[in-house]
Amino acid sequence: MESAEIFLWAGNILYLTSYLVSGIFLLRILSIIGGLALMGYYFLVTNGPLWQPVIWGVAFFIINAVQLYLLFKSRKPVRLSPQEYETLQRIDPALDHKLYRMWMEIANISKGTASENIHKDSVAVHIQENGVNLVNAAGFVDANKREPKSVQLSQNDELLSWNIDELKTRLNELPELRTFWQKLITEQLFK
């Protein structure tokens, strides 16, 4: 068996194995290694390098490497600051940290003792020591019921508010977050 054939066998066995694994992360790694082995074969064949398969192999390598990087990046855990973690615990400890971070990216946050006015096109979550209250939930559900509200914050209270249309766009992008929001509204309705 020639050394080039070893690359051919190794590459195809790695490809076959990559199709048998269930995890996308391992599939990408095996595809990259298998593709590199096949590129070695196409480069070392006795008639000289076969450049077309080598070039295609490089293209597939780049695609798999980029996808592997994006997959690795998406699996990286979100680290919350102590304040963010405390707020999350007061809202819903079961909410995924990534979803919480995406939800909070578009939030306006008020803390401490003050009177806050909620614009008629906004919805808010008032976080108090004894629980969470949704402000202007009716306006979120029905545009005809939108009206400005006023909220008095105590010392340890937080008020998270969102523009309703911006929040609805975010909820349409993230079904898991939409499910959480529906749960929050349902809990408020049946308090």
GUNUBA-451025 format. One record per atom (N, C-alpha, C): residue in one letter; atom name; x, y, z. Coordinates in nm, 2 decimals. Example, Ala and Ser with C-alpha at 12.3 -4.5 7.8 and 13.67 -1.06 7.14 Angstrom:
<sites>
<A,N,<1.32,-0.57,0.78>> <A,CA,<1.23,-0.45,0.78>> <A,C,<1.32,-0.33,0.78>> <S,N,<1.28,-0.22,0.71>> <S,CA,<1.37,-0.11,0.71>> <S,C,<1.29,0.00,0.79>> 
</sites>
This chain:
<sites>
<M,N,<0.09,-0.12,0.00>> <M,CA,<0.00,0.00,0.00>> <M,C,<0.09,0.12,0.00>> <E,N,<0.06,0.21,-0.09>> <E,CA,<0.14,0.34,-0.10>> <E,C,<0.10,0.43,0.01>> <S,N,<0.19,0.53,0.04>> <S,CA,<0.16,0.62,0.15>> <S,C,<0.04,0.71,0.11>> <A,N,<0.02,0.74,-0.02>> <A,CA,<-0.09,0.82,-0.06>> <A,C,<-0.22,0.74,-0.03>> <E,N,<-0.22,0.61,-0.05>> <E,CA,<-0.34,0.53,-0.02>> <E,C,<-0.38,0.54,0.13>> <I,N,<-0.28,0.55,0.21>> <I,CA,<-0.31,0.56,0.36>> <I,C,<-0.40,0.68,0.38>> <F,N,<-0.36,0.79,0.32>> <F,CA,<-0.44,0.91,0.33>> <F,C,<-0.58,0.90,0.28>> <L,N,<-0.59,0.83,0.17>> <L,CA,<-0.73,0.80,0.11>> <L,C,<-0.81,0.72,0.20>> <W,N,<-0.76,0.61,0.26>> <W,CA,<-0.84,0.53,0.35>> <W,C,<-0.87,0.60,0.48>> <A,N,<-0.77,0.67,0.53>> <A,CA,<-0.79,0.75,0.66>> <A,C,<-0.90,0.85,0.64>> <G,N,<-0.89,0.93,0.53>> <G,CA,<-0.98,1.04,0.50>> <G,C,<-1.13,0.99,0.49>> <N,N,<-1.14,0.88,0.41>> <N,CA,<-1.28,0.82,0.39>> <N,C,<-1.33,0.76,0.52>> <I,N,<-1.25,0.69,0.60>> <I,CA,<-1.29,0.64,0.73>> <I,C,<-1.34,0.75,0.82>> <L,N,<-1.26,0.86,0.83>> <L,CA,<-1.30,0.97,0.91>> <L,C,<-1.43,1.03,0.86>> <Y,N,<-1.45,1.05,0.73>> <Y,CA,<-1.57,1.10,0.68>> <Y,C,<-1.69,1.01,0.72>> <L,N,<-1.67,0.88,0.70>> <L,CA,<-1.78,0.78,0.74>> <L,C,<-1.81,0.79,0.88>> <T,N,<-1.71,0.80,0.97>> <T,CA,<-1.73,0.82,1.11>> <T,C,<-1.80,0.95,1.14>> <S,N,<-1.77,1.05,1.07>> <S,CA,<-1.83,1.18,1.10>> <S,C,<-1.98,1.18,1.07>> <Y,N,<-2.02,1.09,0.97>> <Y,CA,<-2.17,1.08,0.94>> <Y,C,<-2.24,0.99,1.04>> <L,N,<-2.16,0.92,1.12>> <L,CA,<-2.23,0.83,1.22>> <L,C,<-2.24,0.89,1.36>> <V,N,<-2.17,1.00,1.38>> <V,CA,<-2.18,1.07,1.52>> <V,C,<-2.31,1.15,1.52>> <S,N,<-2.36,1.17,1.64>> <S,CA,<-2.48,1.25,1.65>> <S,C,<-2.45,1.40,1.68>> <G,N,<-2.34,1.43,1.74>> <G,CA,<-2.31,1.57,1.77>> <G,C,<-2.25,1.65,1.66>> <I,N,<-2.30,1.77,1.63>> <I,CA,<-2.25,1.85,1.52>> <I,C,<-2.10,1.89,1.55>> <F,N,<-2.07,1.91,1.67>> <F,CA,<-1.93,1.96,1.70>> <F,C,<-1.83,1.85,1.66>> <L,N,<-1.85,1.73,1.70>> <L,CA,<-1.76,1.62,1.66>> <L,C,<-1.77,1.59,1.51>> <L,N,<-1.89,1.61,1.45>> <L,CA,<-1.90,1.59,1.31>> <L,C,<-1.81,1.69,1.23>> <R,N,<-1.81,1.81,1.28>> <R,CA,<-1.72,1.91,1.21>> <R,C,<-1.57,1.88,1.23>> <I,N,<-1.54,1.84,1.35>> <I,CA,<-1.39,1.81,1.37>> <I,C,<-1.35,1.69,1.28>> <L,N,<-1.43,1.59,1.28>> <L,CA,<-1.39,1.47,1.20>> <L,C,<-1.39,1.50,1.05>> <S,N,<-1.49,1.59,1.00>> <S,CA,<-1.49,1.63,0.86>> <S,C,<-1.36,1.71,0.83>> <I,N,<-1.32,1.80,0.92>> <I,CA,<-1.20,1.87,0.89>> <I,C,<-1.08,1.78,0.88>> <I,N,<-1.06,1.69,0.98>> <I,CA,<-0.95,1.60,0.97>> <I,C,<-0.95,1.51,0.85>> <G,N,<-1.07,1.45,0.82>> <G,CA,<-1.09,1.37,0.70>> <G,C,<-1.06,1.44,0.58>> <G,N,<-1.10,1.57,0.57>> <G,CA,<-1.08,1.65,0.45>> <G,C,<-0.93,1.68,0.43>> <L,N,<-0.86,1.70,0.54>> <L,CA,<-0.71,1.72,0.54>> <L,C,<-0.64,1.59,0.49>> <A,N,<-0.69,1.48,0.54>> <A,CA,<-0.63,1.35,0.49>> <A,C,<-0.65,1.33,0.34>> <L,N,<-0.77,1.36,0.29>> <L,CA,<-0.80,1.34,0.15>> <L,C,<-0.72,1.44,0.07>> <M,N,<-0.70,1.56,0.12>> <M,CA,<-0.61,1.66,0.05>> <M,C,<-0.47,1.61,0.04>> <G,N,<-0.43,1.54,0.15>> <G,CA,<-0.29,1.48,0.14>> <G,C,<-0.29,1.37,0.03>> <Y,N,<-0.39,1.29,0.02>> <Y,CA,<-0.40,1.19,-0.09>> <Y,C,<-0.39,1.26,-0.23>> <Y,N,<-0.48,1.36,-0.25>> <Y,CA,<-0.48,1.42,-0.38>> <Y,C,<-0.35,1.49,-0.41>> <F,N,<-0.28,1.53,-0.31>> <F,CA,<-0.15,1.60,-0.33>> <F,C,<-0.04,1.50,-0.36>> <L,N,<-0.05,1.38,-0.31>> <L,CA,<0.06,1.28,-0.32>> <L,C,<0.04,1.17,-0.42>> <V,N,<-0.07,1.18,-0.50>> <V,CA,<-0.09,1.07,-0.60>> <V,C,<0.02,1.07,-0.70>> <T,N,<0.04,0.95,-0.76>> <T,CA,<0.16,0.93,-0.84>> <T,C,<0.17,1.01,-0.97>> <N,N,<0.05,1.05,-1.02>> <N,CA,<0.05,1.13,-1.14>> <N,C,<0.08,1.28,-1.12>> <G,N,<0.10,1.31,-1.00>> <G,CA,<0.12,1.46,-0.96>> <G,C,<0.00,1.50,-0.89>> <P,N,<0.01,1.62,-0.83>> <P,CA,<-0.11,1.67,-0.75>> <P,C,<-0.23,1.69,-0.84>> <L,N,<-0.35,1.65,-0.78>> <L,CA,<-0.48,1.68,-0.84>> <L,C,<-0.53,1.81,-0.78>> <W,N,<-0.51,1.92,-0.85>> <W,CA,<-0.53,2.05,-0.79>> <W,C,<-0.68,2.08,-0.76>> <Q,N,<-0.77,2.04,-0.85>> <Q,CA,<-0.91,2.07,-0.83>> <Q,C,<-0.96,2.01,-0.70>> <P,N,<-0.94,1.88,-0.67>> <P,CA,<-0.99,1.83,-0.54>> <P,C,<-0.92,1.90,-0.42>> <V,N,<-0.79,1.93,-0.44>> <V,CA,<-0.72,2.00,-0.33>> <V,C,<-0.78,2.14,-0.30>> <I,N,<-0.81,2.21,-0.41>> <I,CA,<-0.88,2.34,-0.40>> <I,C,<-1.01,2.33,-0.33>> <W,N,<-1.09,2.23,-0.38>> <W,CA,<-1.22,2.21,-0.31>> <W,C,<-1.21,2.17,-0.17>> <G,N,<-1.11,2.09,-0.14>> <G,CA,<-1.08,2.05,0.00>> <G,C,<-1.05,2.17,0.09>> <V,N,<-0.97,2.26,0.03>> <V,CA,<-0.94,2.39,0.11>> <V,C,<-1.07,2.46,0.13>> <A,N,<-1.16,2.47,0.03>> <A,CA,<-1.28,2.55,0.05>> <A,C,<-1.37,2.48,0.16>> <F,N,<-1.38,2.35,0.16>> <F,CA,<-1.46,2.28,0.26>> <F,C,<-1.39,2.29,0.40>> <F,N,<-1.26,2.29,0.40>> <F,CA,<-1.19,2.31,0.53>> <F,C,<-1.22,2.45,0.59>> <I,N,<-1.22,2.55,0.50>> <I,CA,<-1.25,2.69,0.55>> <I,C,<-1.39,2.69,0.60>> <I,N,<-1.49,2.64,0.53>> <I,CA,<-1.63,2.64,0.57>> <I,C,<-1.65,2.57,0.70>> <N,N,<-1.59,2.45,0.71>> <N,CA,<-1.60,2.37,0.84>> <N,C,<-1.54,2.44,0.95>> <A,N,<-1.42,2.50,0.93>> <A,CA,<-1.35,2.57,1.04>> <A,C,<-1.43,2.69,1.09>> <V,N,<-1.48,2.77,1.00>> <V,CA,<-1.56,2.88,1.04>> <V,C,<-1.69,2.84,1.11>> <Q,N,<-1.76,2.74,1.06>> <Q,CA,<-1.87,2.68,1.13>> <Q,C,<-1.84,2.63,1.27>> <L,N,<-1.72,2.56,1.28>> <L,CA,<-1.68,2.51,1.41>> <L,C,<-1.65,2.62,1.51>> <Y,N,<-1.59,2.73,1.46>> <Y,CA,<-1.56,2.85,1.54>> <Y,C,<-1.69,2.91,1.59>> <L,N,<-1.79,2.93,1.50>> <L,CA,<-1.92,2.99,1.54>> <L,C,<-1.99,2.90,1.64>> <L,N,<-1.99,2.77,1.62>> <L,CA,<-2.05,2.67,1.71>> <L,C,<-1.98,2.68,1.85>> <F,N,<-1.85,2.68,1.85>> <F,CA,<-1.78,2.70,1.98>> <F,C,<-1.81,2.83,2.05>> <K,N,<-1.82,2.93,1.97>> <K,CA,<-1.85,3.06,2.03>> <K,C,<-2.00,3.07,2.08>> <S,N,<-2.09,3.00,2.01>> <S,CA,<-2.23,3.00,2.06>> <S,C,<-2.25,2.92,2.19>> <R,N,<-2.16,2.82,2.21>> <R,CA,<-2.17,2.73,2.33>> <R,C,<-2.10,2.79,2.45>> <K,N,<-2.03,2.90,2.43>> <K,CA,<-1.95,2.96,2.54>> <K,C,<-2.06,3.02,2.64>> <P,N,<-2.04,2.98,2.77>> <P,CA,<-2.14,3.03,2.86>> <P,C,<-2.13,3.18,2.88>> <V,N,<-2.25,3.23,2.91>> <V,CA,<-2.26,3.38,2.94>> <V,C,<-2.23,3.40,3.09>> <R,N,<-2.15,3.49,3.11>> <R,CA,<-2.11,3.53,3.25>> <R,C,<-2.19,3.66,3.29>> <L,N,<-2.27,3.65,3.39>> <L,CA,<-2.35,3.76,3.43>> <L,C,<-2.27,3.83,3.55>> <S,N,<-2.29,3.96,3.55>> <S,CA,<-2.23,4.03,3.67>> <S,C,<-2.32,4.00,3.79>> <P,N,<-2.26,4.03,3.91>> <P,CA,<-2.34,4.00,4.03>> <P,C,<-2.48,4.07,4.03>> <Q,N,<-2.49,4.19,3.98>> <Q,CA,<-2.61,4.27,3.97>> <Q,C,<-2.71,4.20,3.87>> <E,N,<-2.66,4.16,3.76>> <E,CA,<-2.74,4.09,3.66>> <E,C,<-2.79,3.96,3.71>> <Y,N,<-2.71,3.89,3.78>> <Y,CA,<-2.75,3.76,3.84>> <Y,C,<-2.86,3.78,3.94>> <E,N,<-2.84,3.88,4.02>> <E,CA,<-2.94,3.91,4.13>> <E,C,<-3.08,3.94,4.07>> <T,N,<-3.07,4.03,3.96>> <T,CA,<-3.20,4.06,3.89>> <T,C,<-3.26,3.94,3.83>> <L,N,<-3.18,3.86,3.76>> <L,CA,<-3.23,3.73,3.70>> <L,C,<-3.30,3.64,3.81>> <Q,N,<-3.24,3.63,3.93>> <Q,CA,<-3.29,3.55,4.03>> <Q,C,<-3.43,3.60,4.08>> <R,N,<-3.44,3.73,4.08>> <R,CA,<-3.57,3.79,4.12>> <R,C,<-3.68,3.78,4.02>> <I,N,<-3.64,3.77,3.89>> <I,CA,<-3.74,3.76,3.78>> <I,C,<-3.78,3.61,3.77>> <D,N,<-3.68,3.53,3.73>> <D,CA,<-3.70,3.39,3.71>> <D,C,<-3.57,3.31,3.70>> <P,N,<-3.53,3.24,3.81>> <P,CA,<-3.40,3.18,3.81>> <P,C,<-3.39,3.07,3.70>> <A,N,<-3.50,3.02,3.64>> <A,CA,<-3.49,2.92,3.54>> <A,C,<-3.46,2.98,3.40>> <L,N,<-3.47,3.11,3.38>> <L,CA,<-3.44,3.17,3.25>> <L,C,<-3.30,3.15,3.21>> <D,N,<-3.27,3.11,3.09>> <D,CA,<-3.14,3.09,3.04>> <D,C,<-3.06,3.22,3.04>> <H,N,<-2.94,3.21,3.07>> <H,CA,<-2.86,3.33,3.08>> <H,C,<-2.84,3.40,2.95>> <K,N,<-2.83,3.33,2.84>> <K,CA,<-2.81,3.39,2.71>> <K,C,<-2.94,3.46,2.67>> <L,N,<-3.06,3.40,2.70>> <L,CA,<-3.19,3.47,2.67>> <L,C,<-3.20,3.59,2.75>> <Y,N,<-3.17,3.58,2.88>> <Y,CA,<-3.17,3.70,2.97>> <Y,C,<-3.09,3.81,2.92>> <R,N,<-2.97,3.78,2.87>> <R,CA,<-2.88,3.89,2.82>> <R,C,<-2.94,3.95,2.70>> <M,N,<-2.99,3.87,2.60>> <M,CA,<-3.05,3.92,2.48>> <M,C,<-3.18,4.01,2.51>> <W,N,<-3.25,3.97,2.61>> <W,CA,<-3.37,4.04,2.66>> <W,C,<-3.33,4.17,2.72>> <M,N,<-3.22,4.17,2.80>> <M,CA,<-3.18,4.29,2.87>> <M,C,<-3.11,4.39,2.77>> <E,N,<-3.06,4.35,2.66>> <E,CA,<-2.99,4.44,2.57>> <E,C,<-3.08,4.55,2.52>> <I,N,<-3.21,4.53,2.52>> <I,CA,<-3.29,4.64,2.47>> <I,C,<-3.38,4.70,2.58>> <A,N,<-3.34,4.67,2.71>> <A,CA,<-3.42,4.72,2.82>> <A,C,<-3.36,4.85,2.87>> <N,N,<-3.45,4.94,2.92>> <N,CA,<-3.41,5.06,3.00>> <N,C,<-3.43,5.02,3.15>> <I,N,<-3.33,5.05,3.23>> <I,CA,<-3.33,5.00,3.36>> <I,C,<-3.33,5.12,3.46>> <S,N,<-3.42,5.12,3.55>> <S,CA,<-3.42,5.23,3.66>> <S,C,<-3.42,5.16,3.79>> <K,N,<-3.34,5.22,3.89>> <K,CA,<-3.33,5.16,4.02>> <K,C,<-3.35,5.27,4.12>> <G,N,<-3.38,5.22,4.25>> <G,CA,<-3.38,5.31,4.36>> <G,C,<-3.51,5.38,4.38>> <T,N,<-3.51,5.48,4.47>> <T,CA,<-3.64,5.55,4.50>> <T,C,<-3.66,5.67,4.40>> <A,N,<-3.76,5.65,4.32>> <A,CA,<-3.80,5.75,4.23>> <A,C,<-3.94,5.72,4.17>> <S,N,<-4.00,5.81,4.11>> <S,CA,<-4.13,5.79,4.04>> <S,C,<-4.09,5.78,3.89>> <E,N,<-4.12,5.67,3.83>> <E,CA,<-4.09,5.65,3.69>> <E,C,<-4.22,5.65,3.61>> <N,N,<-4.21,5.72,3.50>> <N,CA,<-4.33,5.72,3.40>> <N,C,<-4.30,5.62,3.29>> <I,N,<-4.40,5.54,3.27>> <I,CA,<-4.39,5.44,3.16>> <I,C,<-4.46,5.50,3.04>> <H,N,<-4.39,5.51,2.93>> <H,CA,<-4.45,5.57,2.81>> <H,C,<-4.56,5.47,2.76>> <K,N,<-4.66,5.52,2.69>> <K,CA,<-4.78,5.44,2.65>> <K,C,<-4.74,5.33,2.55>> <D,N,<-4.63,5.35,2.48>> <D,CA,<-4.58,5.25,2.39>> <D,C,<-4.47,5.15,2.45>> <S,N,<-4.47,5.15,2.58>> <S,CA,<-4.37,5.07,2.66>> <S,C,<-4.44,4.97,2.75>> <V,N,<-4.37,4.87,2.78>> <V,CA,<-4.42,4.77,2.88>> <V,C,<-4.30,4.75,2.98>> <A,N,<-4.33,4.73,3.10>> <A,CA,<-4.23,4.72,3.20>> <A,C,<-4.25,4.61,3.30>> <V,N,<-4.14,4.57,3.36>> <V,CA,<-4.14,4.47,3.47>> <V,C,<-4.09,4.54,3.59>> <H,N,<-4.17,4.55,3.70>> <H,CA,<-4.14,4.61,3.82>> <H,C,<-4.10,4.50,3.92>> <I,N,<-3.97,4.50,3.96>> <I,CA,<-3.91,4.40,4.04>> <I,C,<-3.91,4.46,4.18>> <Q,N,<-3.98,4.39,4.27>> <Q,CA,<-3.99,4.44,4.41>> <Q,C,<-3.94,4.33,4.50>> <E,N,<-3.92,4.36,4.63>> <E,CA,<-3.88,4.25,4.72>> <E,C,<-3.98,4.14,4.73>> <N,N,<-4.10,4.16,4.72>> <N,CA,<-4.20,4.06,4.73>> <N,C,<-4.25,4.00,4.60>> <G,N,<-4.18,4.03,4.49>> <G,CA,<-4.22,3.97,4.36>> <G,C,<-4.21,4.06,4.24>> <V,N,<-4.26,4.02,4.13>> <V,CA,<-4.25,4.08,4.00>> <V,C,<-4.39,4.12,3.96>> <N,N,<-4.40,4.25,3.91>> <N,CA,<-4.53,4.30,3.85>> <N,C,<-4.50,4.35,3.71>> <L,N,<-4.60,4.31,3.63>> <L,CA,<-4.59,4.36,3.49>> <L,C,<-4.67,4.49,3.48>> <V,N,<-4.61,4.59,3.42>> <V,CA,<-4.68,4.72,3.40>> <V,C,<-4.71,4.74,3.26>> <N,N,<-4.84,4.77,3.23>> <N,CA,<-4.89,4.80,3.10>> <N,C,<-4.89,4.68,3.01>> <A,N,<-4.92,4.56,3.07>> <A,CA,<-4.94,4.44,3.00>> <A,C,<-5.05,4.44,2.90>> <A,N,<-5.16,4.51,2.94>> <A,CA,<-5.27,4.52,2.84>> <A,C,<-5.23,4.59,2.71>> <G,N,<-5.14,4.69,2.73>> <G,CA,<-5.09,4.76,2.61>> <G,C,<-5.00,4.67,2.52>> <F,N,<-4.94,4.58,2.59>> <F,CA,<-4.86,4.48,2.51>> <F,C,<-4.94,4.39,2.43>> <V,N,<-5.06,4.35,2.48>> <V,CA,<-5.15,4.26,2.41>> <V,C,<-5.24,4.33,2.31>> <D,N,<-5.29,4.45,2.35>> <D,CA,<-5.38,4.52,2.27>> <D,C,<-5.34,4.66,2.25>> <A,N,<-5.31,4.71,2.13>> <A,CA,<-5.26,4.84,2.10>> <A,C,<-5.36,4.95,2.14>> <N,N,<-5.49,4.92,2.15>> <N,CA,<-5.59,5.01,2.18>> <N,C,<-5.59,5.04,2.33>> <K,N,<-5.53,4.96,2.41>> <K,CA,<-5.53,4.97,2.56>> <K,C,<-5.40,5.03,2.61>> <R,N,<-5.32,5.09,2.52>> <R,CA,<-5.19,5.14,2.56>> <R,C,<-5.21,5.28,2.62>> <E,N,<-5.16,5.30,2.74>> <E,CA,<-5.17,5.43,2.81>> <E,C,<-5.05,5.44,2.90>> <P,N,<-5.01,5.57,2.92>> <P,CA,<-4.89,5.59,3.01>> <P,C,<-4.92,5.55,3.15>> <K,N,<-4.82,5.50,3.22>> <K,CA,<-4.84,5.46,3.36>> <K,C,<-4.73,5.52,3.45>> <S,N,<-4.75,5.53,3.58>> <S,CA,<-4.65,5.58,3.67>> <S,C,<-4.63,5.48,3.77>> <V,N,<-4.50,5.46,3.80>> <V,CA,<-4.46,5.35,3.90>> <V,C,<-4.37,5.42,4.01>> <Q,N,<-4.40,5.39,4.13>> <Q,CA,<-4.32,5.44,4.24>> <Q,C,<-4.22,5.33,4.29>> <L,N,<-4.09,5.36,4.28>> <L,CA,<-3.99,5.26,4.31>> <L,C,<-3.95,5.28,4.46>> <S,N,<-3.94,5.17,4.53>> <S,CA,<-3.88,5.17,4.67>> <S,C,<-3.73,5.15,4.65>> <Q,N,<-3.66,5.15,4.77>> <Q,CA,<-3.52,5.15,4.77>> <Q,C,<-3.45,5.04,4.69>> <N,N,<-3.50,4.91,4.71>> <N,CA,<-3.44,4.80,4.64>> <N,C,<-3.51,4.76,4.51>> <D,N,<-3.60,4.84,4.47>> <D,CA,<-3.68,4.81,4.35>> <D,C,<-3.60,4.83,4.22>> <E,N,<-3.64,4.76,4.12>> <E,CA,<-3.58,4.78,3.98>> <E,C,<-3.70,4.79,3.89>> <L,N,<-3.68,4.87,3.78>> <L,CA,<-3.79,4.88,3.68>> <L,C,<-3.72,4.86,3.55>> <L,N,<-3.76,4.75,3.48>> <L,CA,<-3.71,4.72,3.34>> <L,C,<-3.82,4.75,3.24>> <S,N,<-3.79,4.84,3.15>> <S,CA,<-3.89,4.87,3.05>> <S,C,<-3.84,4.86,2.91>> <W,N,<-3.93,4.83,2.82>> <W,CA,<-3.90,4.80,2.68>> <W,C,<-4.00,4.88,2.59>> <N,N,<-3.96,4.92,2.48>> <N,CA,<-4.05,4.97,2.38>> <N,C,<-4.13,4.84,2.33>> <I,N,<-4.26,4.85,2.32>> <I,CA,<-4.34,4.73,2.29>> <I,C,<-4.30,4.67,2.15>> <D,N,<-4.29,4.76,2.05>> <D,CA,<-4.26,4.71,1.92>> <D,C,<-4.13,4.64,1.91>> <E,N,<-4.03,4.71,1.97>> <E,CA,<-3.89,4.65,1.98>> <E,C,<-3.89,4.52,2.05>> <L,N,<-3.96,4.51,2.16>> <L,CA,<-3.97,4.38,2.24>> <L,C,<-4.04,4.27,2.15>> <K,N,<-4.15,4.31,2.08>> <K,CA,<-4.22,4.21,2.00>> <K,C,<-4.13,4.16,1.89>> <T,N,<-4.05,4.24,1.83>> <T,CA,<-3.95,4.20,1.73>> <T,C,<-3.85,4.10,1.79>> <R,N,<-3.80,4.13,1.91>> <R,CA,<-3.70,4.04,1.97>> <R,C,<-3.77,3.91,2.01>> <L,N,<-3.89,3.91,2.05>> <L,CA,<-3.96,3.79,2.09>> <L,C,<-3.99,3.70,1.97>> <N,N,<-4.02,3.77,1.85>> <N,CA,<-4.04,3.69,1.73>> <N,C,<-3.91,3.62,1.68>> <E,N,<-3.79,3.68,1.71>> <E,CA,<-3.66,3.63,1.68>> <E,C,<-3.63,3.51,1.77>> <L,N,<-3.67,3.51,1.89>> <L,CA,<-3.63,3.42,2.00>> <L,C,<-3.76,3.35,2.06>> <P,N,<-3.80,3.23,2.00>> <P,CA,<-3.92,3.17,2.05>> <P,C,<-3.91,3.13,2.20>> <E,N,<-3.79,3.10,2.25>> <E,CA,<-3.77,3.06,2.39>> <E,C,<-3.80,3.18,2.48>> <L,N,<-3.76,3.30,2.43>> <L,CA,<-3.79,3.42,2.51>> <L,C,<-3.94,3.45,2.50>> <R,N,<-4.00,3.43,2.39>> <R,CA,<-4.14,3.45,2.37>> <R,C,<-4.22,3.36,2.47>> <T,N,<-4.18,3.24,2.48>> <T,CA,<-4.24,3.15,2.58>> <T,C,<-4.23,3.20,2.72>> <F,N,<-4.11,3.25,2.76>> <F,CA,<-4.09,3.30,2.89>> <F,C,<-4.18,3.42,2.91>> <W,N,<-4.19,3.51,2.81>> <W,CA,<-4.27,3.63,2.83>> <W,C,<-4.42,3.59,2.84>> <Q,N,<-4.47,3.49,2.77>> <Q,CA,<-4.61,3.45,2.78>> <Q,C,<-4.63,3.39,2.92>> <K,N,<-4.54,3.32,2.97>> <K,CA,<-4.55,3.27,3.11>> <K,C,<-4.56,3.38,3.21>> <L,N,<-4.48,3.49,3.19>> <L,CA,<-4.48,3.60,3.28>> <L,C,<-4.61,3.67,3.28>> <I,N,<-4.67,3.69,3.16>> <I,CA,<-4.80,3.76,3.14>> <I,C,<-4.91,3.67,3.21>> <T,N,<-4.90,3.54,3.18>> <T,CA,<-5.00,3.45,3.24>> <T,C,<-5.00,3.46,3.39>> <E,N,<-4.88,3.45,3.45>> <E,CA,<-4.87,3.46,3.60>> <E,C,<-4.93,3.59,3.65>> <Q,N,<-4.91,3.70,3.58>> <Q,CA,<-4.96,3.83,3.62>> <Q,C,<-5.12,3.83,3.61>> <L,N,<-5.17,3.77,3.51>> <L,CA,<-5.31,3.77,3.49>> <L,C,<-5.39,3.69,3.60>> <F,N,<-5.32,3.59,3.65>> <F,CA,<-5.39,3.50,3.75>> <F,C,<-5.33,3.52,3.89>> <K,N,<-5.28,3.63,3.92>> <K,CA,<-5.23,3.66,4.06>> <K,C,<-5.34,3.68,4.15>> 
</sites>
